[in-house]
Every structure is written in structure tokens, then in C-alpha cells.
Amino acid sequence: MREVSWEEYWDFVKQHKSVVIEDVEVELKAGKWEITSYAPPKDYKPNATPFRASPIREAEQP
């Protein structure tokens, strides 16, 4: 991994419409982003299981 300049970033975004991260295609948007809502999407479903630390970490706590 390396740091990229804004120029490199914008050149990349202009030349690529999306990137693939762990078999998931993520669309890239060039230009200004517009925030239309601060709420989660209507189809959002929270995880059924809450996040927990690993048993090893829990055992380390006093």
C-alpha cells in the first residue's frame, strides 16, 4: 500500500467506473458527492447477532 496524490486519485477515478474488492464491485463517483439522507436506507437490516470480542480477549480483561 502506498500514499497517492489527489492528482493520481482523480486520474484513476476518471479512467475507472468501479473497483472490485473481495469479489464485490464498488462504483466510483467522480466529482462532488451529495448527501441526501443521514438515515440508513429503508431496506437496512441490522445484524442478527451483536458483535462480541473474541473469547481470548475477554479472558484478558480484569
PDB file of N, CA, C, O and CB in Angstrom:
ATOM      1  N   MET A   1       0.850  -1.164   0.000  1.00  0.00           N
ATOM      2  CA  MET A   1       0.000   0.000   0.000  1.00  0.00           C
ATOM      3  C   MET A   1       0.899   1.232   0.000  1.00  0.00           C
ATOM      4  O   MET A   1       1.953   1.247   0.636  1.00  0.00           O
ATOM      5  CB  MET A   1      -0.969  -0.005   1.220  1.00  0.00           C
ATOM      6  N   ARG A   2       0.467   2.265  -0.723  1.00  0.00           N
ATOM      7  CA  ARG A   2       1.243   3.497  -0.750  1.00  0.00           C
ATOM      8  C   ARG A   2       0.310   4.690  -0.801  1.00  0.00           C
ATOM      9  O   ARG A   2      -0.840   4.571  -1.225  1.00  0.00           O
ATOM     10  CB  ARG A   2       2.206   3.514  -1.947  1.00  0.00           C
ATOM     11  N   GLU A   3       0.797   5.822  -0.376  1.00  0.00           N
ATOM     12  CA  GLU A   3       0.014   7.049  -0.424  1.00  0.00           C
ATOM     13  C   GLU A   3      -0.047   7.535  -1.868  1.00  0.00           C
ATOM     14  O   GLU A   3       0.949   7.490  -2.590  1.00  0.00           O
ATOM     15  CB  GLU A   3       0.622   8.140   0.508  1.00  0.00           C
ATOM     16  N   VAL A   4      -1.219   7.997  -2.280  1.00  0.00           N
ATOM     17  CA  VAL A   4      -1.375   8.548  -3.630  1.00  0.00           C
ATOM     18  C   VAL A   4      -1.755  10.021  -3.529  1.00  0.00           C
ATOM     19  O   VAL A   4      -2.402  10.447  -2.572  1.00  0.00           O
ATOM     20  CB  VAL A   4      -2.447   7.757  -4.441  1.00  0.00           C
ATOM     21  N   SER A   5      -1.348  10.777  -4.520  1.00  0.00           N
ATOM     22  CA  SER A   5      -1.688  12.203  -4.537  1.00  0.00           C
ATOM     23  C   SER A   5      -3.125  12.366  -5.028  1.00  0.00           C
ATOM     24  O   SER A   5      -3.707  11.439  -5.591  1.00  0.00           O
ATOM     25  CB  SER A   5      -0.699  13.008  -5.444  1.00  0.00           C
ATOM     26  N   TRP A   6      -3.693  13.564  -4.806  1.00  0.00           N
ATOM     27  CA  TRP A   6      -5.040  13.848  -5.311  1.00  0.00           C
ATOM     28  C   TRP A   6      -5.074  13.726  -6.825  1.00  0.00           C
ATOM     29  O   TRP A   6      -6.062  13.257  -7.390  1.00  0.00           O
ATOM     30  CB  TRP A   6      -5.500  15.253  -4.881  1.00  0.00           C
ATOM     31  N   GLU A   7      -4.006  14.143  -7.482  1.00  0.00           N
ATOM     32  CA  GLU A   7      -3.961  14.052  -8.948  1.00  0.00           C
ATOM     33  C   GLU A   7      -4.045  12.606  -9.402  1.00  0.00           C
ATOM     34  O   GLU A   7      -4.796  12.285 -10.324  1.00  0.00           O
ATOM     35  CB  GLU A   7      -2.678  14.699  -9.492  1.00  0.00           C
ATOM     36  N   GLU A   8      -3.274  11.727  -8.757  1.00  0.00           N
ATOM     37  CA  GLU A   8      -3.325  10.300  -9.097  1.00  0.00           C
ATOM     38  C   GLU A   8      -4.722   9.734  -8.860  1.00  0.00           C
ATOM     39  O   GLU A   8      -5.251   8.980  -9.677  1.00  0.00           O
ATOM     40  CB  GLU A   8      -2.289   9.513  -8.274  1.00  0.00           C
ATOM     41  N   TYR A   9      -5.304  10.113  -7.726  1.00  0.00           N
ATOM     42  CA  TYR A   9      -6.641   9.626  -7.386  1.00  0.00           C
ATOM     43  C   TYR A   9      -7.654  10.048  -8.443  1.00  0.00           C
ATOM     44  O   TYR A   9      -8.402   9.212  -8.950  1.00  0.00           O
ATOM     45  CB  TYR A   9      -7.070  10.146  -6.006  1.00  0.00           C
ATOM     46  N   TRP A  10      -7.686  11.343  -8.784  1.00  0.00           N
ATOM     47  CA  TRP A  10      -8.666  11.829  -9.761  1.00  0.00           C
ATOM     48  C   TRP A  10      -8.429  11.237 -11.142  1.00  0.00           C
ATOM     49  O   TRP A  10      -9.390  10.963 -11.861  1.00  0.00           O
ATOM     50  CB  TRP A  10      -8.623  13.347  -9.840  1.00  0.00           C
ATOM     51  N   ASP A  11      -7.174  11.034 -11.529  1.00  0.00           N
ATOM     52  CA  ASP A  11      -6.885  10.381 -12.808  1.00  0.00           C
ATOM     53  C   ASP A  11      -7.448   8.963 -12.812  1.00  0.00           C
ATOM     54  O   ASP A  11      -8.028   8.522 -13.804  1.00  0.00           O
ATOM     55  CB  ASP A  11      -5.362  10.357 -13.080  1.00  0.00           C
ATOM     56  N   PHE A  12      -7.273   8.255 -11.701  1.00  0.00           N
ATOM     57  CA  PHE A  12      -7.789   6.889 -11.601  1.00  0.00           C
ATOM     58  C   PHE A  12      -9.314   6.879 -11.699  1.00  0.00           C
ATOM     59  O   PHE A  12      -9.888   6.079 -12.438  1.00  0.00           O
ATOM     60  CB  PHE A  12      -7.336   6.236 -10.283  1.00  0.00           C
ATOM     61  N   VAL A  13      -9.964   7.768 -10.951  1.00  0.00           N
ATOM     62  CA  VAL A  13     -11.432   7.816 -10.939  1.00  0.00           C
ATOM     63  C   VAL A  13     -11.979   8.178 -12.320  1.00  0.00           C
ATOM     64  O   VAL A  13     -13.027   7.672 -12.721  1.00  0.00           O
ATOM     65  CB  VAL A  13     -11.928   8.831  -9.891  1.00  0.00           C
ATOM     66  N   LYS A  14     -11.290   9.036 -13.038  1.00  0.00           N
ATOM     67  CA  LYS A  14     -11.735   9.410 -14.388  1.00  0.00           C
ATOM     68  C   LYS A  14     -11.641   8.233 -15.356  1.00  0.00           C
ATOM     69  O   LYS A  14     -12.438   8.131 -16.288  1.00  0.00           O
ATOM     70  CB  LYS A  14     -10.903  10.583 -14.916  1.00  0.00           C
ATOM     71  N   GLN A  15     -10.674   7.349 -15.141  1.00  0.00           N
ATOM     72  CA  GLN A  15     -10.435   6.234 -16.057  1.00  0.00           C
ATOM     73  C   GLN A  15     -11.173   4.954 -15.674  1.00  0.00           C
ATOM     74  O   GLN A  15     -11.304   4.051 -16.501  1.00  0.00           O
ATOM     75  CB  GLN A  15      -8.967   5.952 -16.127  1.00  0.00           C
ATOM     76  N   HIS A  16     -11.651   4.860 -14.448  1.00  0.00           N
ATOM     77  CA  HIS A  16     -12.302   3.633 -13.976  1.00  0.00           C
ATOM     78  C   HIS A  16     -13.675   3.957 -13.401  1.00  0.00           C
ATOM     79  O   HIS A  16     -13.818   4.890 -12.610  1.00  0.00           O
ATOM     80  CB  HIS A  16     -11.428   2.921 -12.915  1.00  0.00           C
ATOM     81  N   LYS A  17     -14.663   3.200 -13.791  1.00  0.00           N
ATOM     82  CA  LYS A  17     -16.031   3.394 -13.287  1.00  0.00           C
ATOM     83  C   LYS A  17     -16.259   2.668 -11.960  1.00  0.00           C
ATOM     84  O   LYS A  17     -17.144   3.038 -11.189  1.00  0.00           O
ATOM     85  CB  LYS A  17     -17.047   2.906 -14.323  1.00  0.00           C
ATOM     86  N   SER A  18     -15.450   1.626 -11.697  1.00  0.00           N
ATOM     87  CA  SER A  18     -15.630   0.848 -10.473  1.00  0.00           C
ATOM     88  C   SER A  18     -14.337   0.120 -10.126  1.00  0.00           C
ATOM     89  O   SER A  18     -13.402   0.059 -10.924  1.00  0.00           O
ATOM     90  CB  SER A  18     -16.793  -0.158 -10.628  1.00  0.00           C
ATOM     91  N   VAL A  19     -14.307  -0.432  -8.915  1.00  0.00           N
ATOM     92  CA  VAL A  19     -13.218  -1.304  -8.467  1.00  0.00           C
ATOM     93  C   VAL A  19     -13.857  -2.553  -7.865  1.00  0.00           C
ATOM     94  O   VAL A  19     -15.024  -2.534  -7.476  1.00  0.00           O
ATOM     95  CB  VAL A  19     -12.274  -0.575  -7.420  1.00  0.00           C
ATOM     96  N   VAL A  20     -13.092  -3.628  -7.791  1.00  0.00           N
ATOM     97  CA  VAL A  20     -13.591  -4.872  -7.198  1.00  0.00           C
ATOM     98  C   VAL A  20     -12.814  -5.128  -5.911  1.00  0.00           C
ATOM     99  O   VAL A  20     -11.585  -5.203  -5.915  1.00  0.00           O
ATOM    100  CB  VAL A  20     -13.451  -6.083  -8.196  1.00  0.00           C
ATOM    101  N   ILE A  21     -13.550  -5.260  -4.813  1.00  0.00           N
ATOM    102  CA  ILE A  21     -12.959  -5.536  -3.509  1.00  0.00           C
ATOM    103  C   ILE A  21     -13.598  -6.809  -2.975  1.00  0.00           C
ATOM    104  O   ILE A  21     -14.803  -6.847  -2.726  1.00  0.00           O
ATOM    105  CB  ILE A  21     -13.160  -4.335  -2.515  1.00  0.00           C
ATOM    106  N   GLU A  22     -12.791  -7.850  -2.800  1.00  0.00           N
ATOM    107  CA  GLU A  22     -13.272  -9.149  -2.321  1.00  0.00           C
ATOM    108  C   GLU A  22     -14.515  -9.602  -3.081  1.00  0.00           C
ATOM    109  O   GLU A  22     -15.538  -9.918  -2.473  1.00  0.00           O
ATOM    110  CB  GLU A  22     -13.575  -9.081  -0.824  1.00  0.00           C
ATOM    111  N   ASP A  23     -14.426  -9.631  -4.389  1.00  0.00           N
ATOM    112  CA  ASP A  23     -15.491 -10.099  -5.287  1.00  0.00           C
ATOM    113  C   ASP A  23     -16.739  -9.222  -5.277  1.00  0.00           C
ATOM    114  O   ASP A  23     -17.792  -9.657  -5.743  1.00  0.00           O
ATOM    115  CB  ASP A  23     -15.877 -11.499  -4.918  1.00  0.00           C
ATOM    116  N   VAL A  24     -16.648  -7.999  -4.758  1.00  0.00           N
ATOM    117  CA  VAL A  24     -17.777  -7.070  -4.760  1.00  0.00           C
ATOM    118  C   VAL A  24     -17.379  -5.850  -5.578  1.00  0.00           C
ATOM    119  O   VAL A  24     -16.370  -5.205  -5.295  1.00  0.00           O
ATOM    120  CB  VAL A  24     -18.192  -6.664  -3.301  1.00  0.00           C
ATOM    121  N   GLU A  25     -18.178  -5.538  -6.593  1.00  0.00           N
ATOM    122  CA  GLU A  25     -17.899  -4.369  -7.420  1.00  0.00           C
ATOM    123  C   GLU A  25     -18.425  -3.113  -6.727  1.00  0.00           C
ATOM    124  O   GLU A  25     -19.593  -3.048  -6.346  1.00  0.00           O
ATOM    125  CB  GLU A  25     -18.533  -4.524  -8.828  1.00  0.00           C
ATOM    126  N   VAL A  26     -17.553  -2.120  -6.567  1.00  0.00           N
ATOM    127  CA  VAL A  26     -17.902  -0.867  -5.905  1.00  0.00           C
ATOM    128  C   VAL A  26     -17.805   0.249  -6.936  1.00  0.00           C
ATOM    129  O   VAL A  26     -16.748   0.461  -7.530  1.00  0.00           O
ATOM    130  CB  VAL A  26     -16.970  -0.585  -4.673  1.00  0.00           C
ATOM    131  N   GLU A  27     -18.907   0.960  -7.149  1.00  0.00           N
ATOM    132  CA  GLU A  27     -18.937   2.047  -8.121  1.00  0.00           C
ATOM    133  C   GLU A  27     -18.167   3.249  -7.589  1.00  0.00           C
ATOM    134  O   GLU A  27     -18.287   3.611  -6.419  1.00  0.00           O
ATOM    135  CB  GLU A  27     -20.389   2.443  -8.452  1.00  0.00           C
ATOM    136  N   LEU A  28     -17.372   3.862  -8.467  1.00  0.00           N
ATOM    137  CA  LEU A  28     -16.644   5.081  -8.112  1.00  0.00           C
ATOM    138  C   LEU A  28     -17.387   6.268  -8.692  1.00  0.00           C
ATOM    139  O   LEU A  28     -17.864   6.212  -9.826  1.00  0.00           O
ATOM    140  CB  LEU A  28     -15.170   5.040  -8.627  1.00  0.00           C
ATOM    141  N   LYS A  29     -17.486   7.338  -7.924  1.00  0.00           N
ATOM    142  CA  LYS A  29     -18.176   8.534  -8.394  1.00  0.00           C
ATOM    143  C   LYS A  29     -17.181   9.674  -8.456  1.00  0.00           C
ATOM    144  O   LYS A  29     -16.572  10.034  -7.449  1.00  0.00           O
ATOM    145  CB  LYS A  29     -19.376   8.895  -7.476  1.00  0.00           C
ATOM    146  N   ALA A  30     -17.020  10.234  -9.631  1.00  0.00           N
ATOM    147  CA  ALA A  30     -16.132  11.384  -9.795  1.00  0.00           C
ATOM    148  C   ALA A  30     -16.932  12.652  -9.535  1.00  0.00           C
ATOM    149  O   ALA A  30     -18.121  12.720  -9.845  1.00  0.00           O
ATOM    150  CB  ALA A  30     -15.492  11.410 -11.221  1.00  0.00           C
ATOM    151  N   GLY A  31     -16.282  13.640  -8.970  1.00  0.00           N
ATOM    152  CA  GLY A  31     -16.957  14.907  -8.719  1.00  0.00           C
ATOM    153  C   GLY A  31     -17.478  15.001  -7.303  1.00  0.00           C
ATOM    154  O   GLY A  31     -17.096  14.224  -6.427  1.00  0.00           O
ATOM    155  N   LYS A  32     -18.358  15.965  -7.093  1.00  0.00           N
ATOM    156  CA  LYS A  32     -18.905  16.195  -5.753  1.00  0.00           C
ATOM    157  C   LYS A  32     -19.918  15.122  -5.383  1.00  0.00           C
ATOM    158  O   LYS A  32     -20.677  14.643  -6.225  1.00  0.00           O
ATOM    159  CB  LYS A  32     -19.556  17.578  -5.669  1.00  0.00           C
ATOM    160  N   TRP A  33     -19.914  14.762  -4.125  1.00  0.00           N
ATOM    161  CA  TRP A  33     -20.914  13.846  -3.593  1.00  0.00           C
ATOM    162  C   TRP A  33     -21.998  14.675  -2.949  1.00  0.00           C
ATOM    163  O   TRP A  33     -21.727  15.716  -2.350  1.00  0.00           O
ATOM    164  CB  TRP A  33     -20.295  12.838  -2.577  1.00  0.00           C
ATOM    165  N   GLU A  34     -23.206  14.218  -3.071  1.00  0.00           N
ATOM    166  CA  GLU A  34     -24.318  14.919  -2.450  1.00  0.00           C
ATOM    167  C   GLU A  34     -24.947  14.008  -1.406  1.00  0.00           C
ATOM    168  O   GLU A  34     -25.374  12.899  -1.724  1.00  0.00           O
ATOM    169  CB  GLU A  34     -25.364  15.362  -3.508  1.00  0.00           C
ATOM    170  N   ILE A  35     -25.007  14.469  -0.171  1.00  0.00           N
ATOM    171  CA  ILE A  35     -25.636  13.696   0.899  1.00  0.00           C
ATOM    172  C   ILE A  35     -27.126  13.989   0.846  1.00  0.00           C
ATOM    173  O   ILE A  35     -27.547  15.135   1.008  1.00  0.00           O
ATOM    174  CB  ILE A  35     -25.029  14.046   2.315  1.00  0.00           C
ATOM    175  N   THR A  36     -27.916  12.958   0.619  1.00  0.00           N
ATOM    176  CA  THR A  36     -29.365  13.137   0.509  1.00  0.00           C
ATOM    177  C   THR A  36     -30.094  12.721   1.780  1.00  0.00           C
ATOM    178  O   THR A  36     -31.239  13.115   1.996  1.00  0.00           O
ATOM    179  CB  THR A  36     -29.900  12.346  -0.668  1.00  0.00           C
ATOM    180  N   SER A  37     -29.428  11.917   2.630  1.00  0.00           N
ATOM    181  CA  SER A  37     -30.067  11.463   3.860  1.00  0.00           C
ATOM    182  C   SER A  37     -28.994  11.052   4.861  1.00  0.00           C
ATOM    183  O   SER A  37     -27.947  10.523   4.488  1.00  0.00           O
ATOM    184  CB  SER A  37     -31.039  10.285   3.580  1.00  0.00           C
ATOM    185  N   TYR A  38     -29.268  11.302   6.125  1.00  0.00           N
ATOM    186  CA  TYR A  38     -28.365  10.862   7.182  1.00  0.00           C
ATOM    187  C   TYR A  38     -28.879   9.589   7.852  1.00  0.00           C
ATOM    188  O   TYR A  38     -28.225   9.055   8.748  1.00  0.00           O
ATOM    189  CB  TYR A  38     -28.186  11.970   8.222  1.00  0.00           C
ATOM    190  N   ALA A  39     -30.011   9.113   7.437  1.00  0.00           N
ATOM    191  CA  ALA A  39     -30.608   7.903   7.997  1.00  0.00           C
ATOM    192  C   ALA A  39     -30.181   6.694   7.166  1.00  0.00           C
ATOM    193  O   ALA A  39     -29.816   6.840   6.000  1.00  0.00           O
ATOM    194  CB  ALA A  39     -32.159   8.018   8.043  1.00  0.00           C
ATOM    195  N   PRO A  40     -30.225   5.502   7.761  1.00  0.00           N
ATOM    196  CA  PRO A  40     -29.920   4.307   6.972  1.00  0.00           C
ATOM    197  C   PRO A  40     -30.996   4.087   5.912  1.00  0.00           C
ATOM    198  O   PRO A  40     -32.114   4.581   6.059  1.00  0.00           O
ATOM    199  CB  PRO A  40     -29.802   3.063   7.886  1.00  0.00           C
ATOM    200  N   PRO A  41     -30.676   3.353   4.847  1.00  0.00           N
ATOM    201  CA  PRO A  41     -31.672   3.074   3.811  1.00  0.00           C
ATOM    202  C   PRO A  41     -32.878   2.336   4.387  1.00  0.00           C
ATOM    203  O   PRO A  41     -32.763   1.669   5.416  1.00  0.00           O
ATOM    204  CB  PRO A  41     -31.045   2.253   2.679  1.00  0.00           C
ATOM    205  N   LYS A  42     -34.017   2.450   3.739  1.00  0.00           N
ATOM    206  CA  LYS A  42     -35.245   1.802   4.231  1.00  0.00           C
ATOM    207  C   LYS A  42     -35.125   0.285   4.272  1.00  0.00           C
ATOM    208  O   LYS A  42     -35.764  -0.367   5.098  1.00  0.00           O
ATOM    209  CB  LYS A  42     -36.428   2.191   3.356  1.00  0.00           C
ATOM    210  N   ASP A  43     -34.303  -0.285   3.380  1.00  0.00           N
ATOM    211  CA  ASP A  43     -34.154  -1.739   3.351  1.00  0.00           C
ATOM    212  C   ASP A  43     -33.028  -2.236   4.276  1.00  0.00           C
ATOM    213  O   ASP A  43     -32.668  -3.412   4.218  1.00  0.00           O
ATOM    214  CB  ASP A  43     -33.885  -2.197   1.924  1.00  0.00           C
ATOM    215  N   TYR A  44     -32.468  -1.362   5.127  1.00  0.00           N
ATOM    216  CA  TYR A  44     -31.391  -1.738   6.042  1.00  0.00           C
ATOM    217  C   TYR A  44     -31.895  -2.698   7.102  1.00  0.00           C
ATOM    218  O   TYR A  44     -32.945  -2.483   7.707  1.00  0.00           O
ATOM    219  CB  TYR A  44     -30.785  -0.498   6.701  1.00  0.00           C
ATOM    220  N   LYS A  45     -31.127  -3.765   7.319  1.00  0.00           N
ATOM    221  CA  LYS A  45     -31.451  -4.734   8.365  1.00  0.00           C
ATOM    222  C   LYS A  45     -30.203  -4.900   9.230  1.00  0.00           C
ATOM    223  O   LYS A  45     -29.156  -5.302   8.723  1.00  0.00           O
ATOM    224  CB  LYS A  45     -31.924  -6.118   7.756  1.00  0.00           C
ATOM    225  N   PRO A  46     -30.297  -4.599  10.525  1.00  0.00           N
ATOM    226  CA  PRO A  46     -29.120  -4.758  11.388  1.00  0.00           C
ATOM    227  C   PRO A  46     -28.737  -6.232  11.514  1.00  0.00           C
ATOM    228  O   PRO A  46     -29.548  -7.119  11.247  1.00  0.00           O
ATOM    229  CB  PRO A  46     -29.388  -4.159  12.784  1.00  0.00           C
ATOM    230  N   ASN A  47     -27.502  -6.477  11.920  1.00  0.00           N
ATOM    231  CA  ASN A  47     -27.043  -7.852  12.106  1.00  0.00           C
ATOM    232  C   ASN A  47     -27.908  -8.553  13.142  1.00  0.00           C
ATOM    233  O   ASN A  47     -28.312  -7.951  14.137  1.00  0.00           O
ATOM    234  CB  ASN A  47     -25.561  -7.883  12.532  1.00  0.00           C
ATOM    235  N   ALA A  48     -28.186  -9.820  12.903  1.00  0.00           N
ATOM    236  CA  ALA A  48     -28.992 -10.597  13.841  1.00  0.00           C
ATOM    237  C   ALA A  48     -28.202 -10.888  15.116  1.00  0.00           C
ATOM    238  O   ALA A  48     -28.780 -11.006  16.196  1.00  0.00           O
ATOM    239  CB  ALA A  48     -29.461 -11.912  13.190  1.00  0.00           C
ATOM    240  N   THR A  49     -26.885 -11.004  14.987  1.00  0.00           N
ATOM    241  CA  THR A  49     -26.035 -11.314  16.124  1.00  0.00           C
ATOM    242  C   THR A  49     -25.180 -10.099  16.447  1.00  0.00           C
ATOM    243  O   THR A  49     -24.486  -9.588  15.567  1.00  0.00           O
ATOM    244  CB  THR A  49     -25.152 -12.553  15.839  1.00  0.00           C
ATOM    245  N   PRO A  50     -25.212  -9.625  17.683  1.00  0.00           N
ATOM    246  CA  PRO A  50     -24.362  -8.479  18.024  1.00  0.00           C
ATOM    247  C   PRO A  50     -22.888  -8.862  18.002  1.00  0.00           C
ATOM    248  O   PRO A  50     -22.536 -10.024  18.205  1.00  0.00           O
ATOM    249  CB  PRO A  50     -24.738  -7.926  19.404  1.00  0.00           C
ATOM    250  N   PHE A  51     -22.043  -7.890  17.756  1.00  0.00           N
ATOM    251  CA  PHE A  51     -20.601  -8.123  17.725  1.00  0.00           C
ATOM    252  C   PHE A  51     -20.095  -8.416  19.127  1.00  0.00           C
ATOM    253  O   PHE A  51     -20.502  -7.771  20.093  1.00  0.00           O
ATOM    254  CB  PHE A  51     -19.861  -6.909  17.126  1.00  0.00           C
ATOM    255  N   ARG A  52     -19.205  -9.394  19.231  1.00  0.00           N
ATOM    256  CA  ARG A  52     -18.560  -9.705  20.512  1.00  0.00           C
ATOM    257  C   ARG A  52     -17.074  -9.843  20.276  1.00  0.00           C
ATOM    258  O   ARG A  52     -16.637 -10.276  19.210  1.00  0.00           O
ATOM    259  CB  ARG A  52     -19.143 -11.004  21.150  1.00  0.00           C
ATOM    260  N   ALA A  53     -16.310  -9.474  21.271  1.00  0.00           N
ATOM    261  CA  ALA A  53     -14.866  -9.678  21.205  1.00  0.00           C
ATOM    262  C   ALA A  53     -14.586 -11.174  21.277  1.00  0.00           C
ATOM    263  O   ALA A  53     -15.433 -11.954  21.714  1.00  0.00           O
ATOM    264  CB  ALA A  53     -14.131  -8.913  22.353  1.00  0.00           C
ATOM    265  N   SER A  54     -13.409 -11.559  20.853  1.00  0.00           N
ATOM    266  CA  SER A  54     -13.061 -12.975  20.882  1.00  0.00           C
ATOM    267  C   SER A  54     -12.945 -13.457  22.331  1.00  0.00           C
ATOM    268  O   SER A  54     -12.673 -12.648  23.218  1.00  0.00           O
ATOM    269  CB  SER A  54     -11.737 -13.227  20.117  1.00  0.00           C
ATOM    270  N   PRO A  55     -13.143 -14.743  22.590  1.00  0.00           N
ATOM    271  CA  PRO A  55     -13.024 -15.282  23.949  1.00  0.00           C
ATOM    272  C   PRO A  55     -11.639 -15.031  24.551  1.00  0.00           C
ATOM    273  O   PRO A  55     -11.515 -14.857  25.763  1.00  0.00           O
ATOM    274  CB  PRO A  55     -13.318 -16.779  23.944  1.00  0.00           C
ATOM    275  N   ILE A  56     -10.610 -15.011  23.721  1.00  0.00           N
ATOM    276  CA  ILE A  56      -9.254 -14.772  24.221  1.00  0.00           C
ATOM    277  C   ILE A  56      -9.173 -13.364  24.798  1.00  0.00           C
ATOM    278  O   ILE A  56      -8.639 -13.176  25.891  1.00  0.00           O
ATOM    279  CB  ILE A  56      -8.198 -14.966  23.092  1.00  0.00           C
ATOM    280  N   ARG A  57      -9.687 -12.388  24.091  1.00  0.00           N
ATOM    281  CA  ARG A  57      -9.656 -11.003  24.578  1.00  0.00           C
ATOM    282  C   ARG A  57     -10.496 -10.854  25.844  1.00  0.00           C
ATOM    283  O   ARG A  57     -10.096 -10.145  26.767  1.00  0.00           O
ATOM    284  CB  ARG A  57     -10.162 -10.035  23.489  1.00  0.00           C
ATOM    285  N   GLU A  58     -11.631 -11.498  25.900  1.00  0.00           N
ATOM    286  CA  GLU A  58     -12.483 -11.400  27.086  1.00  0.00           C
ATOM    287  C   GLU A  58     -11.767 -11.959  28.307  1.00  0.00           C
ATOM    288  O   GLU A  58     -11.906 -11.425  29.406  1.00  0.00           O
ATOM    289  CB  GLU A  58     -13.809 -12.143  26.863  1.00  0.00           C
ATOM    290  N   ALA A  59     -11.000 -13.034  28.122  1.00  0.00           N
ATOM    291  CA  ALA A  59     -10.275 -13.647  29.231  1.00  0.00           C
ATOM    292  C   ALA A  59      -9.154 -12.740  29.727  1.00  0.00           C
ATOM    293  O   ALA A  59      -8.767 -12.821  30.893  1.00  0.00           O
ATOM    294  CB  ALA A  59      -9.706 -15.002  28.810  1.00  0.00           C
ATOM    295  N   GLU A  60      -8.622 -11.872  28.852  1.00  0.00           N
ATOM    296  CA  GLU A  60      -7.523 -10.981  29.234  1.00  0.00           C
ATOM    297  C   GLU A  60      -7.998  -9.806  30.077  1.00  0.00           C
ATOM    298  O   GLU A  60      -7.190  -9.181  30.764  1.00  0.00           O
ATOM    299  CB  GLU A  60      -6.817 -10.464  27.996  1.00  0.00           C
ATOM    300  N   GLN A  61      -9.277  -9.494  30.042  1.00  0.00           N
ATOM    301  CA  GLN A  61      -9.775  -8.336  30.777  1.00  0.00           C
ATOM    302  C   GLN A  61      -9.836  -8.644  32.267  1.00  0.00           C
ATOM    303  O   GLN A  61     -10.150  -9.769  32.655  1.00  0.00           O
ATOM    304  CB  GLN A  61     -11.163  -7.918  30.258  1.00  0.00           C
ATOM    305  N   PRO A  62      -9.532  -7.633  33.121  1.00  0.00           N
ATOM    306  CA  PRO A  62      -9.550  -7.879  34.576  1.00  0.00           C
ATOM    307  C   PRO A  62     -10.945  -8.096  35.102  1.00  0.00           C
ATOM    308  O   PRO A  62     -11.127  -8.314  36.300  1.00  0.00           O
ATOM    309  CB  PRO A  62      -8.915  -6.724  35.317  1.00  0.00           C
TER     310      PRO A  62
END
